[in-house]
Amino acid sequence: MATPAELAFERTNLDEIQLAHLQRLLGTWGILADLSFSDLVLMAPMAPEAREHHGDGLELVVLGQMRPSNSATVVQHDLVGQTAGIGDWPLAVLTVESGEVTRGEVLLEPGEEPVRLHCIPVRCEGTTVAVLARLAAGAGRRPGHLERTYRDLFDRFAVMLSESTFPFPSEEVATEEAPRVGDGVVVVDEEGRVRYASPNATNALHRMGMYSQIEGRRLTDLGIEESAIEWALASALPVVEEVERRPDVTVLLHCIPLVAQDDVTGCMVLLRDVTDVRRLDRLLLSKDAAIREVHHRVKNNLQTISALLRLQARRLPPGGGRVALFEAERRVRSIAIVHEILSREPSDQVPFDEIVTSLIRMAEDSVVLSRPVTFEVIGELGEVPADVATPLAVVLAELLQNAVEHAFLEVDGGDGAVGGDGGVGALPSAQTVGHIQVHLINDLGTLTLEVIDDGSGLPDGFDIDETQSLGLSIVRDLVRSQLEGTITMRNRRDTLPGMAGTVVAIELRAQEGHKVGL
């Protein structure tokens, strides 16, 4: 289904200012539906070239529809996108043409009873750009004081609609926390004195410790800060503010000024007790802080282990034992990098590009060759699930270290040397700059990570499944078992003849329940 903006663009001649005005109305008109206990339909004149009948008569297109939350609906079907002419909605067409309020009845379905119709012109900068149709059931029981007050408020907003003063230019789209009419309504006059308070509003005020009679009095007289109301009355603009009467009670106020002929005649205040919501917010904040502290301590412990391994390795004589400890220290450090990021922003998703930057820096620090080696990162992975980030960081650290240690072997007098842990051959010159590229590709649920070097390449017959290298064995097992991905290693010359070096490609698909995105 097309959005109101798409319908307006395709079928009307509304300009950007007029469309923005109607979109603000669509974002806030739930209040009007509740105040009127009625269904609301917003219709705008169609452009001549978009009319279905191509006659001289005006046709309207339905841009939006709103049902009340406090009474039964009378419009059972979705009308958005439908068109109507003089034969279907004559009063609506008359309202657009005359710019005047009209009242009457309309037959929505053949064979059913007609419903009451109240059509209000919606003006923007003095021009009628749409009509707001209010549809209500036929007369029933006599309305009580609350219903009469609410409908009087709706009539005051209807005047504001026709005078281009509602919706307000600064009005924002209502959020889930925004108070609704059913949460509680307080009506104050132009002097800030309370003229009416609904039962739910009275209950909210009681929770704030206000038990005195409030009608005819100002809230400040009863010990409640009313700066939001004063500002709304003074500026003729809506104000949203939270009031904490006691540490355990928080009430959200949405103050909407009532304007007639450019004069503020009062204010409607919607109240919602958000004490439980704020308590949950504080609980989440404390839980986030606890999670951050856990990650921080894990990071510190891993860094301590890393330092102990490094100290132990330095005490050993050169040989396999010393190398093994240094490799273990590096792997622990790569895991610590992930927890360092999680300690700053605890989340199910981790910005992996920050991890890549730290791993590149760690690989640069490990270069001990006489020839220079440069690193380059191309592309982005964006955010990845936290349980993917840790093994993927270990994998990338291993591949970078393997390239640093074995792709660019030192040469002596042109004689080659063969390195372990991946098996690479000789290079023609020890003075050539070595390049290592990390390609990161995020393709809507598929992650691809490639580590490419221009070193001596893999030996003939190399098979990662048969490798005796501990580092590559760790990489292979992490990718296949824990990450449920695929890994391939090949010489660049296999696909690009004449190109030296190795390509390691890892592909991961988003696991069920996880999202992978930029």
Residue pairs with C-beta under 8 A, 6 or more apart in sequence:
1 80
1 81
2 10
2 81
4 22
4 23
4 26
4 42
4 63
4 64
4 80
5 19
5 23
7 61
7 63
7 80
7 81
8 14
8 19
8 22
8 44
8 63
9 19
10 50
11 46
11 47
11 50
11 61
11 83
12 44
12 45
12 46
12 47
12 50
12 61
13 45
13 47
14 22
14 44
14 129
17 124
17 125
18 124
18 127
18 129
21 122
21 124
21 129
21 167
22 42
22 44
22 63
22 122
22 124
22 129
22 130
24 167
24 168
24 169
24 171
24 173
25 42
25 122
25 132
25 161
25 166
25 167
26 42
26 63
26 64
26 66
27 167
27 171
27 172
27 173
27 174
28 167
28 171
28 173
28 174
29 40
29 42
29 64
29 66
29 132
30 66
30 69
30 174
30 180
31 157
31 180
31 181
31 256
31 270
32 40
32 66
32 132
32 154
32 157
33 39
33 40
33 66
33 67
33 68
33 69
34 68
34 69
34 70
34 150
34 180
34 181
34 182
35 150
35 151
35 153
35 154
35 157
35 181
36 68
36 134
36 136
36 150
36 151
36 154
37 68
37 70
37 71
37 136
37 147
37 150
37 151
38 68
38 71
38 74
38 118
38 134
38 135
38 136
39 65
39 66
39 67
39 68
39 73
39 74
39 75
39 134
39 135
39 136
40 64
40 65
40 66
40 132
40 133
40 134
40 135
41 62
41 64
41 65
41 66
41 75
41 79
41 132
41 133
41 135
42 62
42 63
42 64
42 65
42 122
42 130
42 131
42 132
42 133
43 60
43 61
43 62
43 63
43 84
43 89
43 92
43 96
43 130
43 131
43 133
44 60
44 61
44 63
44 129
44 130
44 131
45 58
45 59
45 60
45 96
45 130
46 58
46 59
46 60
46 61
46 83
50 61
51 59
51 83
52 59
52 83
53 59
53 85
57 85
57 86
57 93
58 85
58 86
58 93
58 96
58 97
59 83
59 84
59 85
60 83
60 84
60 85
60 89
60 92
60 93
60 96
60 131
61 81
61 82
61 83
61 84
62 79
62 80
62 81
62 82
62 83
62 84
63 80
63 130
64 80
65 75
65 78
65 79
65 80
67 73
67 75
69 180
69 181
69 182
70 181
70 182
72 137
74 108
74 115
74 135
74 136
74 137
75 108
75 135
76 109
84 92
84 93
85 93
86 93
89 106
89 133
91 102
91 103
91 104
91 106
91 117
91 119
92 102
92 117
92 119
92 131
92 133
94 100
94 102
94 119
95 101
95 102
95 119
95 120
95 121
95 128
95 131
96 121
96 128
96 130
96 131
99 121
99 123
99 128
99 162
100 121
101 118
101 119
101 120
101 121
101 158
101 162
102 117
102 118
102 119
103 116
103 117
103 118
103 119
104 116
104 117
105 114
105 115
105 116
105 117
106 114
106 115
106 117
106 135
107 114
108 114
108 115
108 135
113 138
115 135
115 136
115 137
115 138
116 135
116 136
116 137
116 138
116 139
117 133
117 134
117 135
118 133
118 134
118 136
118 158
119 131
119 132
119 133
119 134
120 131
120 132
120 133
120 134
120 158
120 161
120 162
121 128
121 130
121 131
121 132
121 161
121 162
122 128
122 129
122 130
122 131
122 132
122 161
122 162
123 129
123 161
123 162
123 163
123 164
124 164
125 164
126 164
132 158
132 161
134 154
143 151
146 198
146 199
149 185
149 187
149 196
149 198
150 181
150 185
153 185
153 187
153 258
153 268
156 258
156 260
156 265
157 166
157 258
159 260
160 166
160 258
160 259
160 260
163 259
163 260
163 261
163 262
165 236
165 259
165 262
166 259
168 237
168 238
170 237
170 238
171 238
177 252
177 272
177 274
177 277
178 240
178 252
178 254
178 270
178 272
179 252
179 253
179 254
179 270
179 271
179 272
180 270
180 272
181 270
182 200
183 200
183 201
183 204
183 270
183 271
183 272
183 273
184 197
184 198
184 200
184 201
184 202
184 203
184 204
184 270
184 271
184 272
185 196
185 197
185 198
185 200
185 201
185 268
185 269
185 270
185 271
186 194
186 196
186 197
186 198
186 201
186 268
186 269
186 271
187 194
187 195
187 196
187 197
187 266
187 267
187 268
187 269
188 194
188 195
188 229
188 233
188 266
188 267
188 269
189 195
189 265
189 266
190 233
190 263
190 264
190 265
190 266
191 218
192 218
192 219
192 226
192 229
192 230
192 233
192 267
193 216
193 217
193 218
194 214
194 215
194 216
194 217
194 218
194 219
195 215
195 216
195 266
196 215
197 205
197 214
197 215
200 271
201 269
201 271
202 214
203 273
204 251
204 271
204 272
204 273
205 214
205 224
205 271
207 245
207 249
207 251
207 273
207 275
208 224
208 243
208 245
208 246
208 249
208 251
209 223
209 245
209 246
209 249
210 219
210 222
210 223
210 224
212 222
214 222
218 226
219 225
219 226
219 229
220 226
224 243
224 245
225 243
227 241
228 239
228 240
228 241
228 243
228 253
228 255
229 239
229 253
229 255
229 267
229 269
231 237
231 239
231 255
232 238
232 239
232 255
232 256
232 257
232 267
233 257
233 264
233 266
233 267
235 257
236 257
236 259
236 264
237 257
238 254
238 255
238 256
238 257
239 253
239 254
239 255
240 252
240 253
240 254
240 255
241 252
241 253
241 255
242 250
242 251
242 252
242 253
242 274
242 278
243 250
243 251
243 252
243 253
244 250
245 251
248 275
249 273
249 275
250 273
250 274
250 275
250 278
251 271
251 272
251 273
251 274
251 275
252 271
252 272
252 273
252 274
253 269
253 270
253 271
254 269
254 270
254 271
254 272
255 267
255 268
255 269
256 267
256 268
256 269
256 270
257 264
257 266
257 267
258 264
258 265
258 266
258 267
258 268
259 265
288 346
291 342
291 346
292 342
292 343
292 344
292 346
293 343
295 339
295 340
295 342
295 343
295 346
296 339
296 343
298 339
299 336
299 339
299 340
299 343
302 332
302 333
302 335
302 336
302 339
303 333
303 336
305 332
306 329
306 332
306 333
306 336
309 325
309 326
309 328
309 329
309 332
310 325
310 326
310 329
312 325
313 322
313 325
313 326
313 329
314 322
316 322
316 325
327 401
327 470
327 471
330 362
330 366
330 397
330 401
331 394
331 397
331 398
331 474
333 362
333 397
334 359
334 362
334 393
334 394
334 396
334 397
335 390
335 393
335 394
337 355
337 358
337 359
337 362
337 393
338 350
338 355
338 386
338 389
338 390
338 393
340 358
341 350
341 351
341 354
341 355
342 350
342 386
345 351
347 386
348 385
348 386
348 514
349 383
349 384
349 385
349 386
349 515
350 383
350 384
350 385
350 386
350 389
351 382
351 383
352 381
352 382
352 383
352 384
352 389
352 392
352 393
352 440
353 377
353 380
353 381
353 382
353 440
355 389
355 393
355 396
356 377
356 381
356 396
356 438
356 440
357 377
359 393
359 396
359 397
359 400
360 375
360 377
360 400
360 438
362 397
362 400
363 375
363 397
363 400
363 401
363 403
363 404
363 436
364 373
364 375
366 401
366 404
366 405
367 373
367 404
369 404
369 408
369 410
369 434
370 410
370 430
371 408
371 410
371 430
371 431
371 432
371 433
371 434
372 433
372 434
373 404
373 408
373 433
373 434
373 435
373 436
374 433
374 434
374 435
374 436
375 400
375 436
375 437
375 438
376 435
376 436
376 437
376 438
377 437
377 438
377 440
378 437
378 438
378 439
378 440
379 439
379 440
379 441
379 442
380 440
380 442
380 518
381 440
381 441
381 442
381 447
381 449
382 442
382 516
382 517
382 518
383 516
383 517
383 518
384 392
384 447
384 516
385 511
385 514
385 515
385 516
388 483
388 508
388 511
388 514
391 478
391 479
391 482
391 483
392 449
392 483
392 508
394 474
394 478
395 449
395 474
395 475
395 478
395 479
395 483
395 506
396 438
396 449
396 451
398 471
398 472
398 474
398 475
399 451
399 475
399 504
400 436
400 438
400 451
401 471
402 421
402 422
402 469
402 471
402 472
403 436
403 451
403 453
403 455
403 502
404 436
405 419
405 421
406 419
406 420
406 421
406 422
406 423
406 424
406 455
407 424
407 434
407 436
407 453
407 455
407 456
407 501
407 502
408 427
408 434
408 453
408 455
408 456
409 416
409 417
409 418
409 419
409 424
409 426
409 427
409 455
409 456
410 417
410 430
411 417
411 426
411 427
411 428
411 429
411 430
414 428
415 426
416 425
416 426
416 427
416 456
417 426
418 424
418 425
418 426
418 459
420 468
420 469
421 469
421 470
421 471
421 472
422 458
422 467
422 469
422 471
422 472
422 502
423 458
423 459
423 462
424 455
424 456
424 457
424 458
424 459
424 502
425 456
425 457
425 459
426 456
427 455
427 456
427 500
434 453
434 454
434 455
435 453
435 454
436 451
436 452
436 453
437 450
437 451
437 452
437 453
438 449
438 450
438 451
438 452
439 448
439 449
439 450
439 451
439 452
440 448
440 449
441 447
441 448
441 449
441 450
442 448
442 516
442 517
442 518
445 509
445 510
445 516
446 507
446 508
446 509
446 510
446 516
447 485
447 507
447 508
447 509
447 510
447 516
448 505
448 506
448 507
448 508
449 505
449 506
449 507
449 508
450 503
450 504
450 505
450 506
451 503
451 504
452 492
452 501
452 502
452 503
452 504
453 501
453 502
454 492
454 499
454 500
454 501
455 500
455 501
455 502
456 500
456 501
457 491
457 492
457 493
457 500
457 501
457 502
458 489
458 490
458 491
458 502
462 489
464 472
464 476
464 487
464 488
464 489
465 476
467 473
467 476
475 487
476 487
479 485
479 486
479 487
479 506
479 508
480 486
480 487
483 506
483 508
484 508
484 509
484 511
485 506
485 507
485 508
485 509
486 506
486 507
487 504
487 505
487 506
488 503
488 504
488 505
489 502
489 503
489 504
489 505
490 502
490 503
491 501
491 502
491 503
492 499
492 500
492 501
492 502
492 503
493 499
493 500
495 503
510 516
